[in-house]
Amino acid sequence: MTKTPRPPPLLHRSRGEKLRALPRSLLWTAGVLIITLPLGTLGLLVAMCLPYRHRYWFFVKSWSYSILWWTRVTCGIRYHVEGEENIPQSPCIVMCKHQSAWETMATQYWFNPQTWVLKKELLRLPFVGWALSLLSPIAIDRNERKAAMQQLLDQGRERIREGRWVIIFPEGTRIPAGRCGEYRRGGAVLSWETGTPVVPVAHNAGELWPRNSFLKYPGVIRVRIGPPMTPDDATPGAYLGRIRAWIETNTREISQVYEEQSTRRESGRLKT
């Protein structure tokens, strides 16, 4: 009987690493609550009186930058970016690898102002979701695929005309480091229909800030921004395949997880 292939292993963390990360992560959580609750409460009270760009700065840039600064101070998570010279002057569609919460904030460093394609359930989250709802995201219902695609096309065109970057995580949900999720076609179709280039982004944030993990580990997140990709392929599906190949190939090149997997396989061959 053929065995079902096992998924690739995650980055191994020793007991000592986990114990050292625990107090840092507790301190990080306390600080995030202290930052978010007052800022969110004050922001919600004044948001309706502010124009969009001021709301965007208040809710997104100030909050995101504060959280990322606090992450660096408490957890020792820094970043190194390659390819900033590839960022065009005019807003485009950004399709980014999705491994953790880190990249949802860090993209603010390079693409402003921006809007996001997200699941509408996120708007119900206290404070963060309420603030997001005031920033005109493209909040789709994933259970209604046809309607969601039309909403993405209509609102995506509008956001691009307004001079905003459209941020899309094509895997749809956070995927553990070392793995690849199914790429959804919405971003490629929006680019295809509007002629707007896609800027692909690869990173390895999930190795230090793992998906659904309380613990965060010190180190340097590597980010790679690719040259804009235009919809020159015969079909949107072929275009999506080209985007996916760039993101996954570059994620593999900068990822410690893949290096660890390769080392384990080589070690296994030597033992046999």
Protein Blocks (a to p, Z undefined) as FASTA:
>chain_A
ZZdddddddddddfklmmmmmmmmmmmmmmmmmmmmmmmmmmmmmmmmpcfklmmmmmmm
mmmmmmmmmmmmmnopacddehklmpcfbdcddddddfbfmlmmmmmmmmccddddddfk
lmmpghjlmmmmmnopacddfklmmlmmmmmmmmmmmmmmnopacdddfkopacdehiac
dddfklmmmmmmnopacdddddfklmmmcghiabdcedddddddddddddfbfbfklmmm
mmmmmmmmmmmmmpmklmmmmmmmmmmmmmZZ
